[in-house]
Amino acid sequence: MPIRTIVWGENVHEQTNKTVATIYPRGMHNCIADALNADPAISATTATLQEPEHGLTAARLAQTDVLVWWGHAAHGDVQDDVVARVADAVWGGMGLIALHSAHFSKIFKKLMGAPCNLSWREAGERERLWLTSRHHPIAAGLPEHFELENEEMYGEPFGVPEPMETVFVSWFQGGEVFRSGLTWRRGAGNVFYFRPGHETYPTYHDANVQLVLKNAVKWAHNPAPRIADPNVAPNRTTENAPEKITERGPSLHVKGQEGFR
């Protein structure tokens, strides 16, 4: 069964900026989805900010293996209840891939528990991405390094928690470096951040970038059954203990009472 993937796009600059509209006439989300659908192991659809519930209903997320997220100008317009719903899905086992300026998205900051800040410069400079984990599945089929002729610069320090793995490090023409491909696990969900993707440049048309995204979807996919409620915190009473025990001392809770949260 193909990996069921949603490519979520803010879909703002494509509607308001002629340069972006020329590079991505059907939107960045459709460009990314088309690239993913070229791989028979992936079945990608799209969702955008403008749709009801941003296209991320509970029923749809329940049928999604991996969510790819791109946002920039309208992070604050994403509804908090949808963010909480997506976080629950990730904790339950759905994969998440955050792209470029999604480092400041509500969902990424919620999962990281950190400011996710960085330095930046929009000068169309060359970016060289180096593989720092050559045999990582996300790097499969890639050369030791590849270049993007025009990109926005992101610079360290990057205000995120220490990752499980660093897959790519970028060097920019102006001299800065940046950890451009990082992995984490949040609950049962795999999370990957990939830096390239400024909207005024044709980054998502690049074959190496497209290969990274295909590999990342496969890596982020957790084939295990989704955890139905990753927030459940049951009161295991003495009667349900694996070994027989006797209650000792006073208790704050009565039998059957849920704990404080």
C-alpha positions as a Python dict, from the first residue, in 0.01 Angstrom:
ca = {
    (1, 'M'): (0, 0, 0),
    (2, 'P'): (148, 340, -95),
    (3, 'I'): (244, 578, 185),
    (4, 'R'): (-52, 813, 225),
    (5, 'T'): (91, 1164, 228),
    (6, 'I'): (-59, 1513, 255),
    (7, 'V'): (142, 1810, 130),
    (8, 'W'): (16, 2110, 326),
    (9, 'G'): (84, 2449, 172),
    (10, 'E'): (11, 2795, 304),
    (11, 'N'): (-75, 2899, -54),
    (12, 'V'): (-41, 3271, 14),
    (13, 'H'): (258, 3394, -185),
    (14, 'E'): (145, 3199, -491),
    (15, 'Q'): (-167, 3417, -493),
    (16, 'T'): (-1, 3752, -420),
    (17, 'N'): (352, 3747, -563),
    (18, 'K'): (408, 3732, -940),
    (19, 'T'): (753, 3578, -909),
    (20, 'V'): (625, 3292, -696),
    (21, 'A'): (322, 3244, -919),
    (22, 'T'): (547, 3219, -1225),
    (23, 'I'): (775, 2958, -1066),
    (24, 'Y'): (488, 2761, -911),
    (25, 'P'): (176, 2831, -1121),
    (26, 'R'): (-15, 2551, -944),
    (27, 'G'): (132, 2630, -606),
    (28, 'M'): (432, 2487, -424),
    (29, 'H'): (212, 2224, -262),
    (30, 'N'): (113, 2080, -600),
    (31, 'C'): (472, 2092, -726),
    (32, 'I'): (587, 1890, -422),
    (33, 'A'): (293, 1649, -446),
    (34, 'D'): (362, 1587, -816),
    (35, 'A'): (725, 1502, -735),
    (36, 'L'): (619, 1262, -460),
    (37, 'N'): (358, 1096, -680),
    (38, 'A'): (631, 1013, -933),
    (39, 'D'): (735, 746, -681),
    (40, 'P'): (494, 449, -686),
    (41, 'A'): (558, 393, -315),
    (42, 'I'): (390, 726, -230),
    (43, 'S'): (36, 855, -279),
    (44, 'A'): (30, 1231, -220),
    (45, 'T'): (-262, 1473, -200),
    (46, 'T'): (-267, 1839, -95),
    (47, 'A'): (-428, 2067, 162),
    (48, 'T'): (-406, 2443, 205),
    (49, 'L'): (-461, 2711, 466),
    (50, 'Q'): (-772, 2838, 287),
    (51, 'E'): (-971, 2514, 313),
    (52, 'P'): (-1214, 2445, 599),
    (53, 'E'): (-1009, 2323, 897),
    (54, 'H'): (-710, 2391, 669),
    (55, 'G'): (-787, 2063, 493),
    (56, 'L'): (-675, 1869, 802),
    (57, 'T'): (-988, 1719, 949),
    (58, 'A'): (-962, 1449, 1213),
    (59, 'A'): (-1094, 1191, 967),
    (60, 'R'): (-836, 1285, 704),
    (61, 'L'): (-544, 1285, 947),
    (62, 'A'): (-650, 940, 1067),
    (63, 'Q'): (-590, 818, 711),
    (64, 'T'): (-255, 996, 667),
    (65, 'D'): (85, 835, 714),
    (66, 'V'): (303, 1143, 658),
    (67, 'L'): (228, 1517, 658),
    (68, 'V'): (458, 1757, 470),
    (69, 'W'): (428, 2118, 591),
    (70, 'W'): (530, 2443, 420),
    (71, 'G'): (439, 2783, 567),
    (72, 'H'): (585, 3132, 591),
    (73, 'A'): (367, 3444, 593),
    (74, 'A'): (60, 3314, 776),
    (75, 'H'): (181, 3097, 1064),
    (76, 'G'): (-47, 3291, 1299),
    (77, 'D'): (-354, 3218, 1086),
    (78, 'V'): (-336, 2844, 1149),
    (79, 'Q'): (-608, 2750, 1397),
    (80, 'D'): (-482, 2628, 1733),
    (81, 'D'): (-729, 2340, 1744),
    (82, 'V'): (-595, 2213, 1411),
    (83, 'V'): (-237, 2240, 1543),
    (84, 'A'): (-336, 2036, 1850),
    (85, 'R'): (-499, 1778, 1624),
    (86, 'V'): (-188, 1745, 1409),
    (87, 'A'): (33, 1716, 1718),
    (88, 'D'): (-185, 1434, 1850),
    (89, 'A'): (-151, 1258, 1515),
    (90, 'V'): (229, 1289, 1526),
    (91, 'W'): (246, 1166, 1887),
    (92, 'G'): (29, 875, 1775),
    (93, 'G'): (263, 778, 1490),
    (94, 'M'): (206, 1004, 1188),
    (95, 'G'): (527, 1135, 1030),
    (96, 'L'): (589, 1508, 986),
    (97, 'I'): (826, 1680, 742),
    (98, 'A'): (871, 2054, 803),
    (99, 'L'): (1010, 2250, 510),
    (100, 'H'): (1211, 2573, 505),
    (101, 'S'): (1027, 2853, 692),
    (102, 'A'): (802, 2597, 859),
    (103, 'H'): (1066, 2617, 1133),
    (104, 'F'): (845, 2897, 1270),
    (105, 'S'): (516, 2714, 1216),
    (106, 'K'): (298, 2652, 1519),
    (107, 'I'): (312, 2276, 1478),
    (108, 'F'): (692, 2259, 1452),
    (109, 'K'): (745, 2488, 1751),
    (110, 'K'): (491, 2288, 1953),
    (111, 'L'): (668, 1961, 1878),
    (112, 'M'): (1014, 2106, 1939),
    (113, 'G'): (922, 2297, 2256),
    (114, 'A'): (1178, 2558, 2154),
    (115, 'P'): (1197, 2901, 1985),
    (116, 'C'): (1329, 2751, 1656),
    (117, 'N'): (1496, 3083, 1572),
    (118, 'L'): (1783, 3144, 1329),
    (119, 'S'): (1950, 3416, 1124),
    (120, 'W'): (1864, 3473, 760),
    (121, 'R'): (1944, 3670, 444),
    (122, 'E'): (1751, 3686, 117),
    (123, 'A'): (2020, 3742, -145),
    (124, 'G'): (1977, 3455, -389),
    (125, 'E'): (2315, 3312, -299),
    (126, 'R'): (2451, 2965, -373),
    (127, 'E'): (2381, 2691, -120),
    (128, 'R'): (2593, 2375, -104),
    (129, 'L'): (2441, 2090, 94),
    (130, 'W'): (2682, 1831, 231),
    (131, 'L'): (2581, 1483, 343),
    (132, 'T'): (2689, 1437, 703),
    (133, 'S'): (2523, 1096, 744),
    (134, 'R'): (2614, 927, 418),
    (135, 'H'): (2423, 602, 475),
    (136, 'H'): (2107, 757, 620),
    (137, 'P'): (1790, 649, 433),
    (138, 'I'): (1702, 1015, 364),
    (139, 'A'): (2034, 1052, 178),
    (140, 'A'): (1988, 742, -39),
    (141, 'G'): (2092, 796, -401),
    (142, 'L'): (2240, 1142, -343),
    (143, 'P'): (2595, 1259, -419),
    (144, 'E'): (2825, 1365, -135),
    (145, 'H'): (2708, 1721, -191),
    (146, 'F'): (2481, 1912, -424),
    (147, 'E'): (2422, 2279, -494),
    (148, 'L'): (2128, 2512, -533),
    (149, 'E'): (2229, 2816, -736),
    (150, 'N'): (1986, 3053, -563),
    (151, 'E'): (1853, 3020, -210),
    (152, 'E'): (1776, 3218, 103),
    (153, 'M'): (2048, 3191, 367),
    (154, 'Y'): (1971, 3041, 708),
    (155, 'G'): (2248, 3068, 967),
    (156, 'E'): (2335, 2909, 1298),
    (157, 'P'): (2262, 2900, 1580),
    (158, 'F'): (1936, 2715, 1510),
    (159, 'G'): (1721, 2720, 1823),
    (160, 'V'): (1598, 2361, 1821),
    (161, 'P'): (1654, 2066, 2056),
    (162, 'E'): (1950, 1840, 1984),
    (163, 'P'): (1839, 1616, 1695),
    (164, 'M'): (1868, 1240, 1673),
    (165, 'E'): (2063, 1276, 1349),
    (166, 'T'): (2204, 1550, 1129),
    (167, 'V'): (2168, 1439, 768),
    (168, 'F'): (2273, 1757, 585),
    (169, 'V'): (2482, 2065, 660),
    (170, 'S'): (2463, 2368, 430),
    (171, 'W'): (2730, 2618, 334),
    (172, 'F'): (2624, 2951, 184),
    (173, 'Q'): (2809, 3183, -51),
    (174, 'G'): (2820, 3452, 218),
    (175, 'G'): (3008, 3217, 450),
    (176, 'E'): (2744, 3093, 696),
    (177, 'V'): (2669, 2728, 768),
    (178, 'F'): (2345, 2565, 883),
    (179, 'R'): (2221, 2222, 991),
    (180, 'S'): (1982, 2169, 702),
    (181, 'G'): (1848, 1819, 759),
    (182, 'L'): (1758, 1713, 1113),
    (183, 'T'): (1556, 1425, 1258),
    (184, 'W'): (1365, 1377, 1582),
    (185, 'R'): (1109, 1139, 1726),
    (186, 'R'): (808, 1284, 1902),
    (187, 'G'): (595, 1020, 2071),
    (188, 'A'): (558, 750, 1805),
    (189, 'G'): (602, 998, 1518),
    (190, 'N'): (914, 1064, 1312),
    (191, 'V'): (992, 1431, 1239),
    (192, 'F'): (1232, 1565, 973),
    (193, 'Y'): (1324, 1927, 910),
    (194, 'F'): (1464, 2015, 566),
    (195, 'R'): (1589, 2369, 513),
    (196, 'P'): (1578, 2452, 135),
    (197, 'G'): (1262, 2590, -20),
    (198, 'H'): (1242, 2969, -36),
    (199, 'E'): (941, 3052, -251),
    (200, 'T'): (1104, 3298, -493),
    (201, 'Y'): (1348, 3033, -619),
    (202, 'P'): (1273, 2709, -810),
    (203, 'T'): (1405, 2484, -533),
    (204, 'Y'): (1123, 2227, -544),
    (205, 'H'): (1187, 2169, -915),
    (206, 'D'): (1540, 2048, -834),
    (207, 'A'): (1588, 1673, -881),
    (208, 'N'): (1808, 1629, -572),
    (209, 'V'): (1562, 1816, -352),
    (210, 'Q'): (1279, 1603, -487),
    (211, 'L'): (1477, 1288, -409),
    (212, 'V'): (1534, 1408, -52),
    (213, 'L'): (1160, 1459, -10),
    (214, 'K'): (1075, 1114, -146),
    (215, 'N'): (1333, 953, 81),
    (216, 'A'): (1211, 1158, 377),
    (217, 'V'): (850, 1045, 332),
    (218, 'K'): (963, 682, 334),
    (219, 'W'): (1179, 741, 642),
    (220, 'A'): (904, 927, 831),
    (221, 'H'): (645, 658, 769),
    (222, 'N'): (570, 447, 1077),
    (223, 'P'): (389, 131, 959),
    (224, 'A'): (275, 39, 1310),
    (225, 'P'): (-92, 98, 1397),
    (226, 'R'): (-163, 455, 1509),
    (227, 'I'): (-194, 511, 1883),
    (228, 'A'): (-560, 608, 1920),
    (229, 'D'): (-515, 850, 2211),
    (230, 'P'): (-153, 943, 2280),
    (231, 'N'): (-262, 1170, 2566),
    (232, 'V'): (-431, 903, 2780),
    (233, 'A'): (-291, 879, 3135),
    (234, 'P'): (-486, 601, 3311),
    (235, 'N'): (-511, 548, 3685),
    (236, 'R'): (-386, 192, 3739),
    (237, 'T'): (-560, 86, 4057),
    (238, 'T'): (-422, -165, 4306),
    (239, 'E'): (-663, -426, 4169),
    (240, 'N'): (-499, -391, 3825),
    (241, 'A'): (-135, -404, 3939),
    (242, 'P'): (69, -685, 3776),
    (243, 'E'): (166, -806, 4126),
    (244, 'K'): (-63, -818, 4429),
    (245, 'I'): (-12, -517, 4656),
    (246, 'T'): (-185, -358, 4954),
    (247, 'E'): (-257, 14, 4963),
    (248, 'R'): (-54, 198, 5227),
    (249, 'G'): (-92, 555, 5339),
    (250, 'P'): (-344, 824, 5248),
    (251, 'S'): (-455, 882, 4887),
    (252, 'L'): (-536, 1206, 4712),
    (253, 'H'): (-778, 1035, 4472),
    (254, 'V'): (-1085, 817, 4520),
    (255, 'K'): (-1125, 500, 4319),
    (256, 'G'): (-1204, 565, 3953),
    (257, 'Q'): (-1108, 932, 3968),
    (258, 'E'): (-894, 1073, 3689),
    (259, 'G'): (-576, 1253, 3790),
    (260, 'F'): (-511, 1625, 3768),
    (261, 'R'): (-383, 1752, 3432),
}
